[in-house]
Amino acid sequence: MTLATTLTAMAVAFIMSILSGFLIIPALRRMKFGQSIREEGPKAHQKKAGTPTMGGLIFLTSIILSTLILSYIYDDVLTTQTIVLLLILVGFGLIGFIDDFIIVVLKRNLGLTSLQKLIGQIIVAIIAFFLLKMGPFATTVTIPFIAIDIDLGIMYIAFLIFWLVGFSNAVNITDGLDGLVAGCSAISFAAFGVLALHYGQESIAIFTFVVTGAMLGFLLFNSKPAKVFMGDTGSLALGGALAMISILIKQEVLLLLIGIVYVVETLSVIIQVISFKLTGKRVFKMSPIHHHFELSGWSEWKIVLVFWGVAALAAIVPVLLEVL
């Protein structure tokens, strides 16, 4: 796979994302699919009320169309692995879309219950697992840098479900500031794209760079001040796809490093809940942790830039250690 192929994949998805944005955002506005802001959230966020949500449709459309376009240009793009990735992307995205639709359109504040989301995610994950098992698929988890493989056997399906659901929700938790997840995910997918190239997984590499290009295009609409939010439609899809890529290239554990921003955001919520239930005190001014920095006086743009920097460093260092 050449540099030209990589750049083509990113460019096609970038252009498709921009075109999709110009078409979908006005439609979301016309249908009044505006985001409602939680009253208990930072006061500065109240001015964002009414901004169109479900913007994940923009890059999901871009990724699907770009993958199909590239399958006509290059051989072996629509492999079983790519189909599984599209299944996770669309399946988790559909769950998020239903949740967003219930909240925004039907005006029911709770949307899908946590159990309903979990059941939907588990069903999609199980389908993906059995699609993978139709071909050669190792049930091992690789410990990075020391090349030790742990075979989980039949228990791998439980790990796969946990990994997909966990990171899907972690990315969803992180999605709270303009451009935060869009930028971090572009970095994370690009990092796994480099790893996929290193391992000779060309179809997966093309997919990851398609997602990278789509996210860069979406960022033009989502960076501060955001003209559209991705909603659960986008964040659940991105988290699930990212976790599946780590599974397909057998670098599951490395996702904990490359996706450190999502991990820390999730841990901050867990720590906050446990601390409040056990002691009645909060460790952070608000969780997830990006809100803590907001209430500590950091500007939204400063938080996003710092988190992007952390995401970039967390991606570059393990990738270099693995590749070199």
N, C-alpha and C positions, 0 to 999 in steps of 0.2 A: 504494500500500500504506500503510495507516494504522498509527498506533501501537497501536491496538487489535488489529490483525492480528498484529503482532509479539509483543505480550504474550500473545495467545491461543496462538500457536505455542509460546512458551516455557512457558506454564502447562500446556498439555496434555502436553508432553514431560516436564516436571518431575513432574507427578502420575503419569504412566505409569511413570517411572523409579522413583519411590518404591514404587508398587504392585508393580512387577517385582522390586525388591529384597527386599521382604517375602516374596515367593514363591520367588525363586531362591536366596537365601542359605541358608535352611534346607535346601533340596534339595541344595545343594553340600556342606553339612555332613553330611547323611545319607549321601551318596555318598562322603564322606571325600576330597573333592577339595581337600586341603590343600596349601599351598605349602611346598616344601622350600627351605631357605636355604643358600646357598653358604658353605662353611666359610671360604673366603678373604675373604669379605665382612666388613664391620664387625661386631664382636662383639655390639653392641647389637641387631643384627637377628636374632640367634638366637632371641630370645623370640617372634618373629613366626612361627616355624615352626608349620605346622598351620592357619594362617589360610586360609580358603577362597580359591581363585583362580578363574580363568575368569569373574570378575565382569563382564567386558566384555559378557557375555550380557545383563546388566541393561539397560545403555543401548542396546545394539544392538536389543534387543526394543522398548524404548521409542521409539527413533527410527523404526523400521519401522512400528510400530502408529500412532504419532502422525502420521507422514506420510500414512498411509492414511486416518486419521480426518479430517485437515485437507483431504484431497482431496475429501471429501464436503461440506465447509463452504465451501471457496473454489475458484473455477475456476482451471484451469491450474497446479495444484500438481504433478501427475504429468506433467511434460514430459519430453522426451528427456534433458535435462540432469539432472533429478532422478533418473531411472531410472539414468543413468550413475553418479551419486553413490551410489545405493543398491547398484549392482553393485560398485563399489570397496569400499564399506563392508562388504558381506556377503562378497565374495570374499576380501579381505585378512583379514577377521575369521575366515573359515573356515580359512585357512592358519594363523592364530594359534591357533585352537581345536584343530586337529589337533596342532600343536606342543605346546600345553599338555596335551592328552589323553595324548600319548605319554609326557611327562615325569611328570605327576601320577598318571595312572591305570595306565599300563603300566609305570611305574617305570623308564623308560629315561632316564637323566640328560641325554643329548644332544638328545633330541627330534628334530625334523627337522634335516637338515644345512643349512648355509648355502646350498648349491647347490639343494637341494630347495625351500627357501623362495623363492629367487631365481627359479627356473623357474616356480613357482606365481604369483608376483607379476607376472612378465613376461607370462604367459598372460592374466591378468585385465586387465592394462594394455592389451594388444593388442586384446582384445575391446572394451574401453571406447573405444579410439581409433577403431576401425572403426564403432562405433555413432555416434560424434560425426561421422564423415565422411559418414554417410548424410544429414546436413543441412548447412547452411552452417557451416563451422568454419574459422577463420583459423589458419594455421600460423605465426603470428608470435609473437614474445616481446617484450613491452613493457618498455621501460626507464622506471621510475617517475619522476614529477615533471617529466620533460622531453619526454614523449610521443613517444619515438622507438620505432618498431617494426622489429624485425629478422625478416625472413621466413626461416625455416629450411627451408621446402619439405618435401621427403620426409624430411629429417633430423629433422623435428619428432617423429616417432614415437620416435626414439632419445632425444630430450630428454624426452618424456612418460614413457617408461619409467624413465629416470634420476631424474626428479623425484618420481614416485610411490614408487619403491623407496627412494630416498634419504631422503625425509621420513617414510615409513612406519617405516624402521629408526631414524631419528633420534628419533622419539617413543618408540619401543620402548626405546632406550638411556636416555632421560630418565626412564622409569618405574622409579624405585627408592626413592622415599620416599612415605609415606602422603599422598595428596591432591595430590602434585606435578603429575602430568600432568592429573589431573581439573580442577584449578584453572586451569592454564596453557591447556589446550585450550578451556575455557569462554571464556576471554579471547580466544584466537586466533580461534575461530569467530564470536564476537560482532563482532570487528573486521571480519572478512570479510563478515559480515551487513550491517554499515553500508555497506561499499563496494558490495555487491551492490544495496542499495537505491539508492545514489547513481547507479549505472549503469543502473537500471531493470530489474534482473534479479530479478524478484519471486519466482519459484519457487526460485531459488538462495538468496535471502534467507530465505525461509520455512524451507528446509532447514537453513541455518546456525543460525537461532534455535531450531529444534527440537533440534539437537545441543547448543546452549548450555543449554537447559532440561534436557535429559537429563543433561548432565554436572553441573549444579548439584544435581539430584536424587541422582545417584550419589555426589556428594561427601559427602552425609549419611552414607553407609555407608563411604566410603573415606578420610575425613579421620582424622587421628591421634586415638585408636588405630584403625586400619582394621579393620573387620569383614569386609572382602573386598578382594582385589586384582583389578585388571582383567585382569592377565595379558597374554600376547601376543594373546589373543582381542580385547582392547580396544585396546591400543596400536597394533598394526599397522593396524587398521581406521581409527582416528582419524587417524594420520599420512597414510595413503593418501587419505582423504576430504578432509583439509585441503589437500593438494597439488593434488587434482583441482579443488577450488573455486578455487584461485588460477589454474589453467589456464582454467577456464570463464569467469571474469570478466576474463581476459587481464591479470592482475597477478601473474604468476609470480615475478618478481624481488622484488616487495614481500614475499613470504613469507619471504625471508631476514631481513627486519627484524621483521615481525610474529612470526615464529617464532624469534627470536634465541636463546631459551633452548634450543631443540632443536639449533640450529646450534652453539652453544658447547659443549653437552654432547657432541655428536658430535666436534667438533674436539679436545676434551680427550682423547678415547679415541685418536684418530688420532695426536695429538702424543705421547701416552704410549707407544704402540706403536713409533712411529718412533724416539723417543729411546732407548728400551730396546734396540731392535735395533741401533742405530748406536753407542751409547755404553755400553750396559749400565746406564745410570742412568735413574731415573724423574723426570719433571718434577713430577708430582703424587704425593701420598701414596697416592692410589688414584684410578682413573678409573672411571666418568665423574666430572666435577668436583664433583657434589653429595656424593660420598663423601669427596673431599678436604677439604671444609669440615667434614664430620662428624668426621673424624680430626684436624681442627685444633681441635676443641672446641666447634663450634657445635651447638646442639640441633637435632634434626630439624625441629621446628616453626619455628625461626628460619630455617633454610635454605629451607623451603617458603614462608614469608611473604616473604622477600627475593626469591626467584625469581618468585613471583606478582607482586611489585611491579615487577620488571624486565620481566616479560611484559606487564603493564598499560601501562607507560611505552612499551615498544617497539611496542605496538599503537596507543596513542592518538596519538602524535606523527606517524607516517606517514599514519594515516587522516585526521587533521586537515589535513596538508599536501596530501593528495590531494583532499579534499572541498572545502576552502575556496578 
